[in-house]
Amino acid sequence: MTRQQQISAAALLLILLSLLPPQRSVQAFQPPAPATDDHRVATAWLSLLEDLIRQSPGFSPPVAARAIGYVGVTLYEAIYPSIPNGQSLVGRLNELTWTPPPDDAAYHWPLVANSALASIQRRLFAHAGEPVRRSIDLLEESIRTRYEHDVAPDTLRRSIRRGRNVATAIFEWSKHDGGHEGYFYNHPRTYRPPQGEGLWVPTPPDFYRALQPTWGANRRFVLPAPEACPLPPPPTYSTDPTSPFYAEAWEVYTTVKNLSPAQRETALYWADDPVLTSTPPGHSLAIVTQILRQENATLARAADVYLRLGVAIADAFIVCWRDKYAYNLLRPITYIRNVIDPTWNAMSITDPLLTPPFPEYPSGHSTEAGAMATVLTALFGENYSFTDHSAARLGFVPRTYDSFWAAAEEASVSRLYGGIHFRSANEHGLEQGRCVGEAVLAKLETGSTD
């Protein structure tokens, strides 16, 4: 068994065990079926999604955010007839004009959800190889066998068929958004970044080409216009030591040179590197999955939360990438080495984080975190305290936050501690994320389960 297969098998086992009642042993592994209205089918699949993002080639943060958005939409649309006040997303999401309507007959909604989530993830990860396909097949079969003996055969078939048909419709809709199979096209060779003073250039140590330079032109899920949620411009580029731009660069330089252990740990905690983690959108997904399990949420509640969070994260990355490539601002490492200290990171990367291969303004972490905080605050409350265990697998001590905004603000400032963003990119990114989150909440207000 390869290392990738071992990781896949171990992660899937943890997901399957999450479906077990706590009093049962691993050896027994014949649990009674979960209650038909609890979260466990949804949270098992969304936990697997985190693992698939880590394992699958090409799942950069924008690509991961897109997948999370479509999975959330598929889950909700498949089971919306079972959600109190639930309504189809047809006509509420941009260019979504049709999904299969439910029959006037009985459905088993966890089986509908199971079929839908398996079907959409097979399509979104079609390139990822046999270990990923096996993980999806195994989870689908495990959940189905928990229910099938208690469900009439015609209801079983009807439920599985509905899930598959909705997933097919959502995937066909997804293919025309501009990001289809984006995992193949992260660094297009045809893109030539504009050149000029203060503009982005590839950064050390690997000098990768620009990542997803056209992502900002993708179809949004809910934002109504290409110019939605605009940003103020960053400080005007200048090498004058008295200028605001120089002051922001000096702050990065002096902060990183004098990092406290706590600041360095914060930078690393929120690094959310692809392959090692499920990227920033996956971190937000992990947080909400922990909360849904802790609260023993219903399946309807889980579907509603995953929908809103997924759509907000996906749209946040689109508008953030739009503005990154509109401003094309250079990274701190480039400015500091050219203007302040040519020895900074000259021999090796000594700041906590490697600079990713795309323009600086705004911060993707910040825009995504602002959208996350806005949506989850509306869904769970202004001062909702939670503990994030998602980085424990990497050796980090779990962190407790007094609110979602406290977590978002820490994620944002961690980019400054990491030496990869100026302050204005972080602060304006949070506000852009807030704008996206508010737009999503307004558009999807009808059908809430709150």
C-alpha positions in Angstrom: 0.0 0.0 0.0 1.4 3.4 -1.0 1.7 6.3 1.5 -1.2 8.1 -0.2 -3.4 5.0 0.1 -2.4 4.6 3.8 -3.4 8.2 4.5 -6.7 7.8 2.5 -7.5 4.6 4.4 -6.7 6.1 7.8 -8.7 9.3 7.2 -11.7 7.3 5.9 -11.6 5.0 8.9 -11.8 8.1 11.2 -14.8 9.4 9.2 -16.6 6.1 9.4 -15.9 5.8 13.1 -17.6 9.2 13.5 -20.8 7.5 12.6 -20.5 5.1 15.5 -22.3 5.8 18.8 -19.6 6.6 21.3 -20.3 3.6 23.5 -19.5 1.0 20.8 -16.0 -0.4 20.3 -14.1 -0.3 17.1 -14.2 -4.1 17.0 -18.0 -4.3 17.1 -18.4 -1.9 14.1 -22.0 -2.9 13.6 -23.8 0.2 14.9 -27.4 0.9 14.7 -28.3 3.3 12.0 -28.0 7.0 12.9 -31.2 8.8 13.5 -32.7 9.9 10.2 -32.7 13.6 11.1 -29.1 14.0 12.5 -26.1 15.5 10.9 -23.9 12.5 10.6 -24.3 11.7 6.9 -23.5 15.3 6.0 -20.5 15.7 8.4 -19.0 12.4 7.4 -19.0 13.5 3.7 -17.8 17.0 4.4 -15.0 15.5 6.5 -14.0 13.3 3.6 -14.1 16.3 1.4 -11.4 17.9 3.6 -9.2 14.8 3.1 -9.8 14.7 -0.6 -8.7 18.3 -1.0 -5.5 17.4 0.8 -4.8 14.4 -1.3 -5.9 15.4 -4.8 -3.4 17.2 -7.1 -4.2 20.7 -8.2 -6.5 21.7 -5.3 -5.2 25.2 -4.7 -7.3 27.5 -2.4 -9.6 28.8 -5.2 -10.2 25.3 -6.6 -10.9 24.0 -3.1 -13.3 26.8 -2.3 -15.2 26.1 -5.5 -15.5 22.4 -4.6 -16.8 23.3 -1.1 -19.4 25.6 -2.7 -20.7 23.0 -5.1 -20.8 20.2 -2.5 -22.8 22.5 -0.2 -25.3 23.4 -3.0 -25.7 19.8 -3.9 -26.5 18.6 -0.4 -29.1 21.4 0.1 -30.8 21.1 -3.2 -31.1 17.3 -2.9 -32.9 17.4 0.5 -34.5 20.9 0.5 -38.1 19.3 0.6 -37.2 17.9 4.0 -35.9 21.3 5.4 -38.4 23.5 7.3 -39.2 26.4 5.0 -36.8 24.9 2.5 -36.9 26.2 -1.1 -35.1 25.1 -4.2 -32.0 27.1 -5.2 -33.2 27.3 -8.8 -33.5 31.0 -9.5 -31.7 32.0 -6.4 -28.2 31.1 -7.6 -26.8 32.7 -10.7 -27.8 30.8 -13.9 -29.2 27.8 -12.0 -32.4 27.3 -14.0 -33.3 23.7 -13.3 -32.8 20.8 -11.0 -34.9 17.6 -10.9 -38.1 18.2 -8.9 -39.0 15.7 -6.2 -41.7 13.2 -6.8 -44.9 13.2 -4.7 -43.7 10.1 -3.0 -41.7 9.0 0.1 -38.0 9.6 0.3 -35.4 8.6 2.9 -33.5 11.9 3.1 -30.2 10.6 4.6 -30.0 8.2 1.7 -30.8 11.0 -0.7 -28.0 13.1 0.9 -25.6 10.1 0.8 -26.2 9.5 -2.9 -26.0 13.2 -3.8 -22.7 13.8 -1.9 -21.1 10.7 -3.3 -22.1 11.6 -6.9 -20.9 15.2 -6.8 -17.6 14.3 -5.1 -16.9 11.6 -7.7 -17.2 14.2 -10.4 -15.3 17.0 -8.7 -12.4 14.6 -8.0 -12.6 12.6 -11.2 -8.8 13.2 -11.9 -7.6 12.1 -8.4 -7.0 8.4 -8.9 -8.1 5.1 -7.5 -7.5 5.8 -3.7 -9.9 8.7 -3.9 -12.5 6.8 -5.8 -12.2 3.9 -3.4 -12.7 6.3 -0.4 -15.8 7.7 -2.0 -17.2 4.3 -2.8 -16.5 2.9 0.6 -18.2 5.8 2.5 -21.3 5.7 0.2 -21.6 1.9 0.7 -21.1 2.1 4.5 -23.8 4.7 4.9 -26.2 3.0 2.6 -25.9 -0.4 4.3 -26.8 1.3 7.7 -30.2 2.2 6.3 -31.2 -0.1 3.5 -32.7 -2.9 5.6 -35.1 -0.5 7.2 -36.3 1.2 4.1 -38.8 -0.1 1.5 -37.1 -1.1 -1.7 -38.9 1.4 -3.8 -38.1 4.2 -1.4 -34.5 3.1 -1.4 -34.3 3.2 -5.1 -36.1 6.5 -5.4 -33.9 8.1 -2.8 -30.7 7.0 -4.4 -32.0 8.1 -7.8 -32.9 11.6 -6.6 -29.5 12.1 -5.0 -27.7 11.1 -8.2 -30.0 13.1 -10.5 -29.6 16.3 -8.4 -25.8 15.9 -8.3 -25.8 15.4 -12.1 -27.7 18.6 -12.6 -25.5 20.6 -10.3 -22.4 19.3 -11.9 -23.6 20.2 -15.4 -24.3 23.7 -14.1 -20.9 23.9 -12.6 -19.1 23.1 -15.9 -19.9 26.5 -17.3 -18.7 28.8 -14.5 -15.1 29.2 -15.7 -13.5 27.1 -13.1 -14.3 23.6 -14.4 -11.3 21.3 -14.0 -9.3 24.2 -12.6 -7.0 21.7 -10.9 -5.4 21.2 -14.4 -4.8 24.9 -15.0 -3.4 26.5 -11.8 -0.4 28.1 -13.5 -1.3 28.8 -17.1 1.7 29.3 -19.4 -0.2 31.7 -21.6 -0.5 34.3 -18.8 2.0 37.2 -18.9 1.8 39.4 -15.8 2.0 43.2 -16.5 5.3 44.7 -15.8 6.1 48.0 -14.1 7.2 49.6 -10.9 5.4 48.1 -7.8 3.8 45.3 -9.8 3.9 41.6 -8.9 6.7 39.4 -10.0 7.3 35.7 -9.2 8.9 35.2 -5.8 11.6 32.9 -4.3 12.4 30.2 -3.7 10.6 28.5 -6.7 9.5 31.5 -8.7 6.2 29.8 -9.8 4.1 31.3 -12.5 0.9 33.2 -11.4 -1.8 31.0 -9.9 -5.3 31.1 -11.4 -4.9 34.6 -13.0 -8.4 34.5 -14.6 -10.3 33.1 -11.6 -11.8 36.4 -10.8 -13.8 36.2 -14.0 -15.6 33.1 -12.9 -19.4 33.1 -12.5 -20.3 33.9 -8.9 -22.8 31.8 -6.9 -24.9 34.7 -5.6 -23.1 38.0 -6.1 -25.1 39.9 -8.6 -22.4 41.7 -10.7 -18.8 41.4 -11.6 -17.9 44.5 -9.6 -19.7 43.4 -6.4 -17.8 43.9 -3.1 -15.1 46.3 -4.4 -12.1 47.3 -2.5 -10.4 50.6 -1.9 -7.0 50.7 -3.6 -3.9 49.8 -1.6 -1.6 52.6 -0.5 0.1 54.2 -3.5 3.4 52.5 -4.4 6.4 54.5 -3.3 10.0 53.9 -2.2 10.0 57.2 -0.2 10.7 56.3 3.5 8.1 58.8 4.5 5.3 57.3 2.4 2.4 55.1 3.7 3.6 52.2 1.5 7.1 52.2 2.9 5.6 52.3 6.4 3.5 49.2 5.7 6.6 47.4 4.3 8.7 48.5 7.3 6.0 47.0 9.6 6.3 43.6 7.9 10.1 43.8 8.0 10.4 44.7 11.6 7.6 42.5 12.8 9.1 39.4 11.2 12.6 40.2 12.4 11.2 40.4 16.0 8.5 37.8 16.1 7.5 36.5 19.5 7.1 32.7 19.8 3.4 33.2 20.0 3.3 35.2 16.8 5.4 32.6 14.9 3.1 29.9 16.1 0.1 31.9 14.9 1.6 32.3 11.5 2.2 28.6 11.2 -1.2 27.6 12.7 -3.0 29.5 9.9 -0.6 28.6 7.1 -3.1 26.2 5.6 -0.7 25.0 2.9 -2.0 22.9 0.1 -1.3 19.1 0.4 -0.3 19.5 4.0 -3.8 20.8 4.8 -7.1 21.4 3.1 -6.2 25.0 2.4 -7.8 28.1 4.0 -11.4 27.3 2.8 -10.9 23.7 4.2 -9.9 25.2 7.5 -13.2 27.1 7.7 -15.1 23.9 6.7 -13.3 21.9 9.4 -14.4 24.5 12.0 -18.0 24.3 11.2 -18.0 20.5 11.0 -16.7 20.4 14.5 -19.5 22.7 15.6 -22.2 20.8 13.9 -21.0 17.6 15.6 -20.7 19.3 19.0 -24.3 20.6 18.7 -25.7 17.3 17.4 -27.3 19.3 14.6 -30.1 17.9 12.4 -29.4 17.0 8.8 -31.5 19.9 7.7 -29.4 22.3 9.9 -26.2 20.9 8.5 -27.3 21.3 4.9 -28.3 24.9 5.5 -25.0 25.8 7.2 -22.9 24.0 4.6 -24.8 25.8 1.8 -24.3 29.3 3.2 -20.7 28.8 4.2 -19.7 27.0 1.0 -21.3 29.6 -1.3 -19.7 32.5 0.8 -16.2 30.9 0.6 -16.5 30.3 -3.1 -17.6 33.8 -4.0 -15.0 35.3 -1.6 -12.2 33.7 -3.5 -13.7 34.9 -6.8 -13.8 38.5 -5.8 -10.5 38.3 -4.0 -8.8 36.9 -7.1 -10.5 39.5 -9.3 -8.9 42.3 -7.3 -5.5 40.5 -6.9 -5.1 40.6 -10.6 -6.6 44.0 -11.0 -4.1 45.7 -8.7 -1.2 43.2 -9.3 0.6 44.5 -6.3 4.1 43.2 -5.5 4.7 41.0 -2.4 6.5 42.2 0.7 9.5 39.9 0.0 10.1 41.7 -3.3 9.8 45.2 -1.9 11.8 44.6 1.2 14.7 43.0 -0.7 14.7 45.8 -3.4 14.2 48.8 -1.1 14.9 48.0 2.6 17.2 45.1 3.1 18.7 43.1 0.1 19.8 40.4 2.5 16.3 39.6 3.8 15.6 36.0 2.7 18.4 36.2 0.2 20.1 32.9 1.1 17.0 31.1 2.3 13.5 31.8 3.3 13.8 32.7 6.9 10.4 34.3 7.5 7.8 31.8 8.8 5.9 31.3 5.5 6.8 30.9 1.8 5.2 33.6 -0.3 2.5 32.0 -2.6 2.6 32.7 -6.3 0.0 35.4 -6.9 -0.3 39.2 -6.3 -0.5 40.6 -2.8 -3.6 42.7 -2.5 -6.0 41.7 -0.9 -5.2 38.8 1.4 -7.0 35.7 0.4 -6.9 34.4 4.0 -8.5 37.6 5.1 -11.3 37.8 2.5 -12.2 34.1 3.1 -12.1 34.5 6.9 -14.3 37.6 6.8 -16.9 35.7 4.7 -16.7 32.8 7.1 -17.1 35.0 10.2 -20.0 36.9 8.8 -22.0 33.8 7.8 -21.2 31.7 11.0 -21.9 34.7 13.3 -25.4 35.0 11.7 -26.0 31.3 12.0 -24.6 30.6 15.5 -24.5 33.9 17.3 -22.4 37.0 18.0 -20.3 35.7 20.9 -20.2 32.0 20.0 -17.2 30.4 21.7 -15.6 27.4 20.1 -12.4 25.3 20.1 -10.7 24.5 16.8 -9.1 21.1 16.8 -8.5 20.9 13.1 -4.7 21.4 13.2 -4.1 18.9 16.0 -3.1 16.3 13.4 -0.2 18.6 12.6 0.9 18.9 16.2 -0.8 22.2 17.1 -2.5 22.7 20.4 -6.3 23.3 19.8 -7.2 27.0 20.0 -10.3 28.4 21.6 -12.0 31.6 20.3 -14.6 33.8 21.9 -16.2 34.5 18.5 -15.9 33.7 14.8 -14.6 37.2 14.2 -11.8 36.6 16.8 -10.7 33.6 14.7 -11.0 35.6 11.5 -9.0 38.5 12.8 -6.3 36.1 14.0 -6.2 34.4 10.7 -5.8 37.8 9.0 -3.0 39.2 11.1 -1.2 35.8 10.8 -0.4 36.8 7.2 1.6 39.8 8.5 3.4 37.6 11.0 4.2 35.3 8.2 5.9 38.0 6.2 3.6 37.6 3.1 1.1 40.4 3.4 0.9 44.1 4.2 -1.5 45.3 6.8 -3.9 47.0 4.4 -4.4 43.7 2.4 -5.4 42.0 5.6 -7.8 44.7 7.0 -9.4 45.4 3.6 -9.6 41.7 2.9 -11.7 41.2 6.1 -14.1 43.9 5.0 -14.4 42.4 1.5 -15.2 39.1 3.1 -17.8 40.7 5.3 -19.4 42.2 2.2 -19.5 38.8 0.5 -21.0 37.1 3.6 -23.7 39.7 3.9 -24.6 39.3 0.3 -24.9 35.5 0.6 -27.0 35.8 3.7 -29.4 38.3 2.1 -29.7 36.2 -1.1 -30.3 32.9 0.8 -32.4 34.3 3.6 -35.6 32.6 2.4 -35.5 29.0 3.5 -33.5 29.4 6.6 -33.8 26.8 9.3 -32.9 29.2 12.1 
